């Protein structure tokens, strides 16, 4: 895997990848180059079963401050602002691809939020499957503060599903800051831990996953994504039935259940 300019990637333990947003002077703001590098990384991870779980964090004191508003891609004088169609194609859809990419890769994603997660950084954190944060972390849906709608990069999809519609409406409409302690209390993050324990805590979630099969992790992530919008219990169970049948015939099931029969002979 090549060296990136805006990201750092390493396999910190066998099967666990750590991607660090590496623009600390800009609080890891998302640039066009970062989007391109994430797309390249996602393409690799989609084909690489050696990495079973992905942890994402930020360098320095911020997780991600959102879009880099001074990036060449979104300066007002560029072609992207010549008409809405150009903007949709050249800017909006490229940014949205970041959270879509995090959901599409087969690996469970653990967001280790070390500081401010604002705008697109907030959406990126919500796109994770599990979130751990430091006391210094904060979350800001800054879109409405910039004259935009509160729905951006999946925020209007993720947030109500994590904390409910009432709280989400207030946070997205006001654009206020949510501190780490509140985020834990309302279920936005799983745990708040001291900064020095952040990555180790993320690993404590990742390690049990490594004992699971690749298919089990991938299909569990997919069924959670799909069944949260299932039109009925019957439709949800039908998808579960299909997935379980796939896994029974994958070869892992019969190996793993053998331990339940050991020592159960007549005596």
C-alpha positions as CSV (number, residue, x, y, z in Angstrom):
1,X,0.0,0.0,0.0
2,X,1.5,3.3,-1.1
3,X,2.3,6.2,1.2
4,X,-0.5,8.9,1.2
5,X,-0.1,12.6,1.6
6,X,-3.2,13.4,3.7
7,X,-3.7,10.0,5.4
8,X,-1.5,7.6,7.4
9,X,-2.3,3.9,7.2
10,X,-0.8,1.1,9.1
11,X,-1.8,-2.4,10.3
12,X,-1.4,-1.8,14.0
13,X,-2.2,-5.4,14.9
14,X,-2.7,-8.3,12.6
15,X,-6.0,-7.8,10.9
16,X,-6.6,-4.3,12.3
17,X,-6.0,-1.2,10.1
18,X,-5.6,2.3,11.5
19,X,-6.2,5.2,9.2
20,X,-5.2,8.6,10.6
21,X,-6.3,11.8,8.9
22,X,-3.0,13.6,8.7
23,X,-3.6,17.4,8.2
24,X,-3.2,18.4,11.9
25,X,-2.5,22.1,11.2
26,X,-5.9,22.3,9.4
27,X,-7.6,20.1,12.1
28,X,-7.7,17.4,9.4
29,X,-10.0,19.3,7.2
30,X,-11.2,17.3,4.1
31,X,-9.5,18.4,0.9
32,X,-10.0,17.1,-2.6
33,X,-6.7,15.2,-2.3
34,X,-7.9,13.5,0.9
35,X,-11.1,12.5,-0.9
36,X,-9.1,10.9,-3.7
37,X,-6.9,9.1,-1.2
38,X,-9.8,7.8,0.7
39,X,-11.3,6.5,-2.5
40,X,-8.1,4.7,-3.3
41,X,-7.9,3.2,0.2
42,X,-11.6,2.1,0.1
43,X,-10.9,0.3,-3.2
44,X,-8.0,-1.6,-1.6
45,X,-9.9,-2.5,1.5
46,X,-12.9,-3.7,-0.5
47,X,-10.7,-6.4,-2.0
48,X,-8.4,-7.1,1.0
49,X,-9.6,-9.6,3.5
50,X,-6.4,-9.4,5.4
51,X,-7.7,-6.2,7.1
52,X,-10.7,-7.3,9.1
53,X,-11.5,-4.1,11.1
54,X,-10.7,-0.5,10.4
55,X,-10.1,2.2,13.0
56,X,-10.2,5.8,11.9
57,X,-8.8,8.8,13.9
58,X,-7.2,12.2,13.5
59,X,-3.7,13.5,14.0
60,X,-3.1,16.3,16.5
61,X,-5.9,17.8,18.5
62,X,-8.8,17.4,16.1
63,X,-10.6,14.5,14.5
64,X,-11.9,16.4,11.4
65,X,-13.1,19.9,11.1
66,X,-15.1,19.2,7.9
67,X,-14.5,20.5,4.4
68,X,-11.4,22.6,3.8
69,X,-13.2,25.8,2.7
70,X,-10.0,27.1,1.1
71,X,-9.4,24.0,-1.0
72,X,-9.1,24.6,-4.7
73,X,-12.0,22.3,-5.4
74,X,-14.5,24.5,-3.7
75,X,-13.3,28.0,-4.3
76,X,-16.1,30.2,-5.6
77,X,-14.2,31.1,-8.8
78,X,-13.8,27.5,-10.0
79,X,-15.9,25.8,-12.7
80,X,-17.7,23.9,-10.0
81,X,-19.7,27.0,-9.2
82,X,-20.7,27.8,-12.8
83,X,-24.0,26.0,-12.4
84,X,-25.8,23.6,-10.0
85,X,-25.1,20.5,-12.1
86,X,-21.4,21.1,-12.1
87,X,-21.4,21.7,-8.4
88,X,-23.4,18.5,-7.7
89,X,-21.0,16.4,-9.8
90,X,-17.6,18.0,-9.0
91,X,-18.1,18.8,-5.3
92,X,-21.3,17.5,-3.5
93,X,-21.2,14.0,-4.8
94,X,-17.4,13.7,-4.3
95,X,-17.8,14.7,-0.6
96,X,-20.8,12.4,-0.1
97,X,-18.7,9.5,-1.5
98,X,-16.7,9.6,1.7
99,X,-19.4,8.5,4.1
100,X,-20.9,6.1,1.4
101,X,-17.4,4.6,1.1
102,X,-17.1,4.0,4.8
103,X,-20.5,2.1,4.8
104,X,-19.7,0.1,1.7
105,X,-16.4,-1.4,2.7
106,X,-16.8,-4.8,4.3
107,X,-14.8,-4.0,7.4
108,X,-16.5,-2.8,10.5
109,X,-15.4,0.8,11.2
110,X,-14.5,2.1,14.7
111,X,-14.2,5.9,14.9
112,X,-11.7,7.0,17.5
113,X,-12.6,10.6,18.0
114,X,-9.8,12.5,19.5
115,X,-11.1,16.1,19.2
116,X,-13.5,18.2,17.3
117,X,-15.7,16.4,14.7
118,X,-17.4,19.2,12.8
119,X,-19.4,19.2,9.5
120,X,-18.2,16.4,7.3
121,X,-16.1,15.2,10.2
122,X,-19.2,14.8,12.3
123,X,-20.8,12.8,9.5
124,X,-17.6,10.7,9.1
125,X,-17.7,9.8,12.8
126,X,-21.4,8.8,12.5
127,X,-20.6,6.6,9.5
128,X,-18.6,4.4,11.8
129,X,-20.1,1.2,13.4
130,X,-18.7,2.0,16.8
131,X,-17.6,5.4,18.2
132,X,-15.2,6.0,21.1
133,X,-14.1,9.5,22.1
134,X,-11.9,11.5,24.4
135,X,-13.2,14.1,26.8
136,X,-11.8,16.7,24.4
137,X,-14.0,15.5,21.6
138,X,-17.0,17.5,20.4
139,X,-19.5,17.3,17.6
140,X,-20.9,20.1,15.6
141,X,-23.4,19.9,12.7
142,X,-22.1,23.1,11.3
143,X,-23.9,23.0,8.0
144,X,-26.8,25.3,9.0
145,X,-24.3,27.7,10.5
146,X,-22.9,28.1,7.0
147,X,-26.2,28.8,5.3
148,X,-26.7,25.2,4.2
149,X,-29.3,22.7,5.3
150,X,-28.6,20.4,8.3
151,X,-28.5,17.4,6.0
152,X,-25.0,16.7,4.7
153,X,-23.0,13.6,4.0
154,X,-25.6,11.4,5.6
155,X,-26.2,13.5,8.8
156,X,-30.0,13.4,8.4
157,X,-29.8,9.7,8.0
158,X,-27.3,8.7,10.6
159,X,-28.2,11.0,13.5
160,X,-31.9,10.2,14.0
161,X,-31.0,6.5,13.9
162,X,-28.4,7.0,16.6
163,X,-30.2,9.3,19.0
164,X,-33.8,9.7,17.8
165,X,-35.6,12.4,15.8
166,X,-36.3,14.9,18.6
167,X,-32.6,15.3,19.7
168,X,-31.4,15.2,16.1
169,X,-33.8,17.9,15.0
170,X,-32.5,20.2,17.7
171,X,-28.8,19.5,17.0
172,X,-29.2,19.9,13.2
173,X,-31.4,23.0,13.3
174,X,-29.3,24.9,15.9
175,X,-25.8,23.8,14.8
176,X,-24.8,23.8,18.5
177,X,-21.8,21.9,19.9
178,X,-22.3,18.6,21.6
179,X,-19.6,17.9,24.1
180,X,-18.2,14.4,24.8
181,X,-20.1,13.8,28.0
182,X,-23.4,14.6,26.4
183,X,-22.6,12.5,23.4
184,X,-22.0,9.5,25.6
185,X,-25.2,10.2,27.6
186,X,-27.5,10.4,24.5
187,X,-25.9,7.4,22.8
188,X,-24.0,9.3,20.1
189,X,-20.7,7.6,21.2
190,X,-20.3,4.2,22.9
191,X,-17.6,5.3,25.4
192,X,-15.6,8.3,26.5
193,X,-12.1,7.5,27.7
194,X,-8.9,9.4,28.5
195,X,-6.9,10.4,25.4
196,X,-4.1,8.1,26.1
197,X,-6.5,5.1,26.2
198,X,-8.3,6.0,23.0
199,X,-6.7,3.6,20.5
200,X,-6.4,0.8,23.0
201,X,-10.1,1.2,23.7
202,X,-10.8,1.0,20.0
203,X,-8.7,-2.1,19.8
204,X,-10.6,-3.6,22.7
205,X,-13.7,-3.6,20.4
206,X,-11.7,-4.7,17.4
207,X,-10.0,-7.8,18.9
208,X,-13.2,-9.8,19.6
209,X,-14.2,-9.2,16.0
210,X,-11.0,-10.8,14.7
211,X,-12.2,-14.1,16.1
212,X,-15.2,-13.9,13.8
213,X,-15.3,-15.0,10.2
214,X,-14.9,-12.4,7.4
215,X,-18.3,-13.2,6.1
216,X,-19.9,-12.9,9.5
217,X,-18.5,-9.4,10.0
218,X,-19.4,-8.3,6.5
219,X,-23.0,-9.7,6.5
220,X,-23.6,-8.3,10.0
221,X,-22.6,-4.9,8.9
222,X,-24.8,-5.1,5.8
223,X,-27.9,-6.5,7.6
224,X,-27.7,-3.7,10.2
225,X,-27.6,-1.1,7.3
226,X,-30.4,-2.7,5.4
227,X,-32.8,-3.8,8.2
228,X,-32.9,-0.5,10.0
229,X,-35.1,0.6,7.0
230,X,-36.9,-2.8,6.6
231,X,-40.5,-2.3,5.6
232,X,-41.6,-5.1,7.9
233,X,-40.4,-7.7,10.4
234,X,-41.0,-10.3,7.7
235,X,-38.7,-8.5,5.3
236,X,-36.0,-8.2,7.9
237,X,-36.2,-11.8,8.9
238,X,-36.1,-12.9,5.2
239,X,-32.8,-11.1,4.8
240,X,-31.5,-12.6,8.0
241,X,-32.6,-16.1,6.8
242,X,-30.7,-15.6,3.6
243,X,-27.5,-14.5,5.4
244,X,-27.7,-17.3,7.9
245,X,-28.1,-19.9,5.2
246,X,-25.0,-18.4,3.4
247,X,-23.0,-18.7,6.6
248,X,-24.1,-22.2,7.4
249,X,-22.8,-23.4,4.1
250,X,-19.6,-21.3,4.3
251,X,-17.7,-24.0,6.1
252,X,-17.1,-22.1,9.4
253,X,-20.3,-23.0,11.1
254,X,-19.7,-26.7,11.5
255,X,-16.2,-26.2,12.6
256,X,-17.1,-23.7,15.3
257,X,-20.0,-25.7,16.8
258,X,-17.8,-28.8,17.3
259,X,-16.7,-27.5,20.7
260,X,-20.3,-27.7,22.0
261,X,-20.3,-31.4,21.4
262,X,-17.0,-32.3,23.0
263,X,-17.5,-34.2,26.2
264,X,-21.1,-34.8,25.5
265,X,-20.8,-38.5,24.9
266,X,-22.4,-41.1,27.1
267,X,-20.7,-41.7,30.5
